[in-house]
């Protein structure tokens, strides 16, 4: 994940949620977003 830019990470997250990809994959993306202290514009949190 370290090789992804912040922009690429956020875009990957938005596309993954839009395409209803595997929840574990989305959770990994979201965990990295939180680790980098980035904000999602929709404020969604995967439970």
PyMOL Python script that loads the backbone (N, CA, C, O; Angstrom):
from pymol import cmd

cmd.read_pdbstr("""\
ATOM      1  N   UNK A   1       0.812  -1.200   0.000  1.00  0.00           N
ATOM      2  CA  UNK A   1       0.000   0.000   0.000  1.00  0.00           C
ATOM      3  C   UNK A   1       0.856   1.265   0.000  1.00  0.00           C
ATOM      4  O   UNK A   1       0.404   2.326  -0.430  1.00  0.00           O
ATOM      5  N   UNK A   2       2.075   1.150   0.477  1.00  0.00           N
ATOM      6  CA  UNK A   2       2.930   2.329   0.566  1.00  0.00           C
ATOM      7  C   UNK A   2       3.243   2.914  -0.801  1.00  0.00           C
ATOM      8  O   UNK A   2       3.604   4.086  -0.902  1.00  0.00           O
ATOM      9  N   UNK A   3       3.109   2.112  -1.857  1.00  0.00           N
ATOM     10  CA  UNK A   3       3.431   2.599  -3.190  1.00  0.00           C
ATOM     11  C   UNK A   3       2.287   3.407  -3.805  1.00  0.00           C
ATOM     12  O   UNK A   3       2.489   4.116  -4.791  1.00  0.00           O
ATOM     13  N   UNK A   4       1.104   3.305  -3.235  1.00  0.00           N
ATOM     14  CA  UNK A   4      -0.029   4.076  -3.740  1.00  0.00           C
ATOM     15  C   UNK A   4       0.043   5.504  -3.225  1.00  0.00           C
ATOM     16  O   UNK A   4       0.311   5.739  -2.047  1.00  0.00           O
ATOM     17  N   UNK A   5      -0.197   6.451  -4.116  1.00  0.00           N
ATOM     18  CA  UNK A   5      -0.321   7.833  -3.657  1.00  0.00           C
ATOM     19  C   UNK A   5      -1.634   7.955  -2.893  1.00  0.00           C
ATOM     20  O   UNK A   5      -2.510   7.099  -3.017  1.00  0.00           O
ATOM     21  N   UNK A   6      -1.770   9.007  -2.110  1.00  0.00           N
ATOM     22  CA  UNK A   6      -3.019   9.236  -1.385  1.00  0.00           C
ATOM     23  C   UNK A   6      -4.194   9.293  -2.353  1.00  0.00           C
ATOM     24  O   UNK A   6      -5.253   8.722  -2.093  1.00  0.00           O
ATOM     25  N   UNK A   7      -4.000   9.981  -3.461  1.00  0.00           N
ATOM     26  CA  UNK A   7      -5.067  10.120  -4.457  1.00  0.00           C
ATOM     27  C   UNK A   7      -5.459   8.762  -5.043  1.00  0.00           C
ATOM     28  O   UNK A   7      -6.644   8.469  -5.199  1.00  0.00           O
ATOM     29  N   UNK A   8      -4.469   7.941  -5.364  1.00  0.00           N
ATOM     30  CA  UNK A   8      -4.755   6.612  -5.915  1.00  0.00           C
ATOM     31  C   UNK A   8      -5.460   5.729  -4.893  1.00  0.00           C
ATOM     32  O   UNK A   8      -6.353   4.959  -5.246  1.00  0.00           O
ATOM     33  N   UNK A   9      -5.063   5.839  -3.637  1.00  0.00           N
ATOM     34  CA  UNK A   9      -5.693   5.062  -2.576  1.00  0.00           C
ATOM     35  C   UNK A   9      -7.162   5.441  -2.432  1.00  0.00           C
ATOM     36  O   UNK A   9      -8.028   4.569  -2.366  1.00  0.00           O
ATOM     37  N   UNK A  10      -7.442   6.735  -2.384  1.00  0.00           N
ATOM     38  CA  UNK A  10      -8.826   7.182  -2.253  1.00  0.00           C
ATOM     39  C   UNK A  10      -9.656   6.780  -3.467  1.00  0.00           C
ATOM     40  O   UNK A  10     -10.798   6.343  -3.321  1.00  0.00           O
ATOM     41  N   UNK A  11      -9.095   6.924  -4.652  1.00  0.00           N
ATOM     42  CA  UNK A  11      -9.809   6.530  -5.869  1.00  0.00           C
ATOM     43  C   UNK A  11     -10.089   5.030  -5.864  1.00  0.00           C
ATOM     44  O   UNK A  11     -11.169   4.599  -6.266  1.00  0.00           O
ATOM     45  N   UNK A  12      -9.131   4.243  -5.416  1.00  0.00           N
ATOM     46  CA  UNK A  12      -9.325   2.793  -5.330  1.00  0.00           C
ATOM     47  C   UNK A  12     -10.446   2.456  -4.359  1.00  0.00           C
ATOM     48  O   UNK A  12     -11.272   1.584  -4.628  1.00  0.00           O
ATOM     49  N   UNK A  13     -10.470   3.149  -3.234  1.00  0.00           N
ATOM     50  CA  UNK A  13     -11.527   2.933  -2.243  1.00  0.00           C
ATOM     51  C   UNK A  13     -12.899   3.271  -2.826  1.00  0.00           C
ATOM     52  O   UNK A  13     -13.839   2.487  -2.695  1.00  0.00           O
ATOM     53  N   UNK A  14     -13.018   4.439  -3.471  1.00  0.00           N
ATOM     54  CA  UNK A  14     -14.305   4.834  -4.040  1.00  0.00           C
ATOM     55  C   UNK A  14     -14.754   3.855  -5.117  1.00  0.00           C
ATOM     56  O   UNK A  14     -15.928   3.490  -5.171  1.00  0.00           O
ATOM     57  N   UNK A  15     -13.839   3.430  -5.969  1.00  0.00           N
ATOM     58  CA  UNK A  15     -14.199   2.485  -7.031  1.00  0.00           C
ATOM     59  C   UNK A  15     -14.587   1.128  -6.451  1.00  0.00           C
ATOM     60  O   UNK A  15     -15.540   0.503  -6.916  1.00  0.00           O
ATOM     61  N   UNK A  16     -13.860   0.678  -5.447  1.00  0.00           N
ATOM     62  CA  UNK A  16     -14.159  -0.616  -4.830  1.00  0.00           C
ATOM     63  C   UNK A  16     -15.539  -0.615  -4.184  1.00  0.00           C
ATOM     64  O   UNK A  16     -16.277  -1.595  -4.291  1.00  0.00           O
ATOM     65  N   UNK A  17     -15.890   0.481  -3.514  1.00  0.00           N
ATOM     66  CA  UNK A  17     -17.216   0.544  -2.900  1.00  0.00           C
ATOM     67  C   UNK A  17     -18.300   0.661  -3.964  1.00  0.00           C
ATOM     68  O   UNK A  17     -19.366   0.058  -3.832  1.00  0.00           O
ATOM     69  N   UNK A  18     -18.039   1.425  -5.009  1.00  0.00           N
ATOM     70  CA  UNK A  18     -19.014   1.590  -6.083  1.00  0.00           C
ATOM     71  C   UNK A  18     -19.274   0.270  -6.806  1.00  0.00           C
ATOM     72  O   UNK A  18     -20.403  -0.013  -7.208  1.00  0.00           O
ATOM     73  N   UNK A  19     -18.231  -0.531  -6.968  1.00  0.00           N
ATOM     74  CA  UNK A  19     -18.348  -1.810  -7.671  1.00  0.00           C
ATOM     75  C   UNK A  19     -18.712  -2.967  -6.740  1.00  0.00           C
ATOM     76  O   UNK A  19     -18.782  -4.119  -7.171  1.00  0.00           O
ATOM     77  N   UNK A  20     -18.940  -2.657  -5.472  1.00  0.00           N
ATOM     78  CA  UNK A  20     -19.292  -3.675  -4.471  1.00  0.00           C
ATOM     79  C   UNK A  20     -18.282  -4.824  -4.442  1.00  0.00           C
ATOM     80  O   UNK A  20     -18.655  -5.997  -4.446  1.00  0.00           O
ATOM     81  N   UNK A  21     -17.007  -4.465  -4.414  1.00  0.00           N
ATOM     82  CA  UNK A  21     -15.965  -5.481  -4.333  1.00  0.00           C
ATOM     83  C   UNK A  21     -15.947  -6.089  -2.935  1.00  0.00           C
ATOM     84  O   UNK A  21     -16.675  -5.651  -2.044  1.00  0.00           O
ATOM     85  N   UNK A  22     -15.118  -7.090  -2.761  1.00  0.00           N
ATOM     86  CA  UNK A  22     -15.022  -7.817  -1.501  1.00  0.00           C
ATOM     87  C   UNK A  22     -14.855  -6.870  -0.309  1.00  0.00           C
ATOM     88  O   UNK A  22     -14.029  -5.958  -0.333  1.00  0.00           O
ATOM     89  N   UNK A  23     -15.656  -7.107   0.732  1.00  0.00           N
ATOM     90  CA  UNK A  23     -15.632  -6.228   1.910  1.00  0.00           C
ATOM     91  C   UNK A  23     -14.278  -6.242   2.618  1.00  0.00           C
ATOM     92  O   UNK A  23     -13.870  -5.232   3.192  1.00  0.00           O
ATOM     93  N   UNK A  24     -13.587  -7.364   2.583  1.00  0.00           N
ATOM     94  CA  UNK A  24     -12.262  -7.425   3.212  1.00  0.00           C
ATOM     95  C   UNK A  24     -11.265  -6.540   2.468  1.00  0.00           C
ATOM     96  O   UNK A  24     -10.423  -5.891   3.089  1.00  0.00           O
ATOM     97  N   UNK A  25     -11.359  -6.516   1.143  1.00  0.00           N
ATOM     98  CA  UNK A  25     -10.497  -5.645   0.343  1.00  0.00           C
ATOM     99  C   UNK A  25     -10.793  -4.182   0.660  1.00  0.00           C
ATOM    100  O   UNK A  25      -9.876  -3.380   0.841  1.00  0.00           O
ATOM    101  N   UNK A  26     -12.075  -3.842   0.727  1.00  0.00           N
ATOM    102  CA  UNK A  26     -12.467  -2.471   1.051  1.00  0.00           C
ATOM    103  C   UNK A  26     -11.990  -2.111   2.454  1.00  0.00           C
ATOM    104  O   UNK A  26     -11.544  -0.988   2.690  1.00  0.00           O
ATOM    105  N   UNK A  27     -12.082  -3.051   3.379  1.00  0.00           N
ATOM    106  CA  UNK A  27     -11.621  -2.806   4.746  1.00  0.00           C
ATOM    107  C   UNK A  27     -10.117  -2.535   4.782  1.00  0.00           C
ATOM    108  O   UNK A  27      -9.659  -1.687   5.547  1.00  0.00           O
ATOM    109  N   UNK A  28      -9.347  -3.251   3.956  1.00  0.00           N
ATOM    110  CA  UNK A  28      -7.901  -3.001   3.879  1.00  0.00           C
ATOM    111  C   UNK A  28      -7.618  -1.593   3.372  1.00  0.00           C
ATOM    112  O   UNK A  28      -6.768  -0.884   3.912  1.00  0.00           O
ATOM    113  N   UNK A  29      -8.340  -1.198   2.328  1.00  0.00           N
ATOM    114  CA  UNK A  29      -8.166   0.159   1.797  1.00  0.00           C
ATOM    115  C   UNK A  29      -8.529   1.197   2.853  1.00  0.00           C
ATOM    116  O   UNK A  29      -7.804   2.173   3.049  1.00  0.00           O
ATOM    117  N   UNK A  30      -9.643   0.985   3.524  1.00  0.00           N
ATOM    118  CA  UNK A  30     -10.093   1.942   4.532  1.00  0.00           C
ATOM    119  C   UNK A  30      -9.127   2.011   5.712  1.00  0.00           C
ATOM    120  O   UNK A  30      -8.893   3.086   6.264  1.00  0.00           O
ATOM    121  N   UNK A  31      -8.573   0.877   6.094  1.00  0.00           N
ATOM    122  CA  UNK A  31      -7.586   0.872   7.181  1.00  0.00           C
ATOM    123  C   UNK A  31      -6.365   1.707   6.805  1.00  0.00           C
ATOM    124  O   UNK A  31      -5.828   2.445   7.631  1.00  0.00           O
ATOM    125  N   UNK A  32      -5.933   1.585   5.554  1.00  0.00           N
ATOM    126  CA  UNK A  32      -4.783   2.375   5.100  1.00  0.00           C
ATOM    127  C   UNK A  32      -5.143   3.858   5.028  1.00  0.00           C
ATOM    128  O   UNK A  32      -4.317   4.713   5.348  1.00  0.00           O
ATOM    129  N   UNK A  33      -6.365   4.166   4.612  1.00  0.00           N
ATOM    130  CA  UNK A  33      -6.828   5.560   4.585  1.00  0.00           C
ATOM    131  C   UNK A  33      -6.779   6.145   5.990  1.00  0.00           C
ATOM    132  O   UNK A  33      -6.327   7.274   6.183  1.00  0.00           O
ATOM    133  N   UNK A  34      -7.244   5.380   6.966  1.00  0.00           N
ATOM    134  CA  UNK A  34      -7.215   5.856   8.356  1.00  0.00           C
ATOM    135  C   UNK A  34      -5.779   5.966   8.866  1.00  0.00           C
ATOM    136  O   UNK A  34      -5.445   6.908   9.584  1.00  0.00           O
ATOM    137  N   UNK A  35      -4.926   5.000   8.495  1.00  0.00           N
ATOM    138  CA  UNK A  35      -3.526   5.039   8.935  1.00  0.00           C
ATOM    139  C   UNK A  35      -2.837   6.303   8.442  1.00  0.00           C
ATOM    140  O   UNK A  35      -2.018   6.893   9.145  1.00  0.00           O
ATOM    141  N   UNK A  36      -3.183   6.710   7.221  1.00  0.00           N
ATOM    142  CA  UNK A  36      -2.603   7.929   6.640  1.00  0.00           C
ATOM    143  C   UNK A  36      -3.337   9.191   7.093  1.00  0.00           C
ATOM    144  O   UNK A  36      -2.964  10.304   6.720  1.00  0.00           O
ATOM    145  N   UNK A  37      -4.369   9.010   7.889  1.00  0.00           N
ATOM    146  CA  UNK A  37      -5.181  10.116   8.397  1.00  0.00           C
ATOM    147  C   UNK A  37      -5.801  10.933   7.271  1.00  0.00           C
ATOM    148  O   UNK A  37      -5.840  12.163   7.321  1.00  0.00           O
ATOM    149  N   UNK A  38      -6.286  10.219   6.248  1.00  0.00           N
ATOM    150  CA  UNK A  38      -6.992  10.861   5.142  1.00  0.00           C
ATOM    151  C   UNK A  38      -8.480  10.850   5.458  1.00  0.00           C
ATOM    152  O   UNK A  38      -8.948  10.052   6.270  1.00  0.00           O
ATOM    153  N   UNK A  39      -9.205  11.729   4.821  1.00  0.00           N
ATOM    154  CA  UNK A  39     -10.651  11.784   5.004  1.00  0.00           C
ATOM    155  C   UNK A  39     -11.344  11.377   3.726  1.00  0.00           C
ATOM    156  O   UNK A  39     -10.930  11.757   2.631  1.00  0.00           O
ATOM    157  N   UNK A  40     -12.409  10.595   3.872  1.00  0.00           N
ATOM    158  CA  UNK A  40     -13.257  10.304   2.727  1.00  0.00           C
ATOM    159  C   UNK A  40     -14.316  11.386   2.681  1.00  0.00           C
ATOM    160  O   UNK A  40     -14.877  11.751   3.715  1.00  0.00           O
ATOM    161  N   UNK A  41     -14.593  11.894   1.512  1.00  0.00           N
ATOM    162  CA  UNK A  41     -15.529  13.015   1.398  1.00  0.00           C
ATOM    163  C   UNK A  41     -16.939  12.634   1.792  1.00  0.00           C
ATOM    164  O   UNK A  41     -17.709  13.487   2.233  1.00  0.00           O
ATOM    165  N   UNK A  42     -17.297  11.346   1.638  1.00  0.00           N
ATOM    166  CA  UNK A  42     -18.649  10.940   2.015  1.00  0.00           C
ATOM    167  C   UNK A  42     -18.740  10.554   3.482  1.00  0.00           C
ATOM    168  O   UNK A  42     -19.835  10.341   4.002  1.00  0.00           O
ATOM    169  N   UNK A  43     -17.599  10.464   4.152  1.00  0.00           N
ATOM    170  CA  UNK A  43     -17.580  10.160   5.570  1.00  0.00           C
ATOM    171  C   UNK A  43     -17.981   8.738   5.910  1.00  0.00           C
ATOM    172  O   UNK A  43     -18.234   8.435   7.076  1.00  0.00           O
ATOM    173  N   UNK A  44     -18.045   7.860   4.922  1.00  0.00           N
ATOM    174  CA  UNK A  44     -18.492   6.497   5.184  1.00  0.00           C
ATOM    175  C   UNK A  44     -17.432   5.716   5.947  1.00  0.00           C
ATOM    176  O   UNK A  44     -16.230   5.922   5.774  1.00  0.00           O
ATOM    177  N   UNK A  45     -17.910   4.820   6.790  1.00  0.00           N
ATOM    178  CA  UNK A  45     -17.034   3.944   7.553  1.00  0.00           C
ATOM    179  C   UNK A  45     -17.567   2.525   7.393  1.00  0.00           C
ATOM    180  O   UNK A  45     -18.755   2.273   7.595  1.00  0.00           O
ATOM    181  N   UNK A  46     -16.701   1.624   7.037  1.00  0.00           N
ATOM    182  CA  UNK A  46     -17.089   0.232   6.863  1.00  0.00           C
ATOM    183  C   UNK A  46     -17.190  -0.427   8.225  1.00  0.00           C
ATOM    184  O   UNK A  46     -16.248  -0.365   9.016  1.00  0.00           O
ATOM    185  N   UNK A  47     -18.310  -1.053   8.506  1.00  0.00           N
ATOM    186  CA  UNK A  47     -18.498  -1.765   9.782  1.00  0.00           C
ATOM    187  C   UNK A  47     -18.466  -3.249   9.547  1.00  0.00           C
ATOM    188  O   UNK A  47     -18.605  -4.027  10.491  1.00  0.00           O
TER     189      UNK A  47
END
""", "prot")
cmd.dss("prot")
cmd.show_as("cartoon", "prot")
cmd.util.cbc("prot")
cmd.orient("prot")
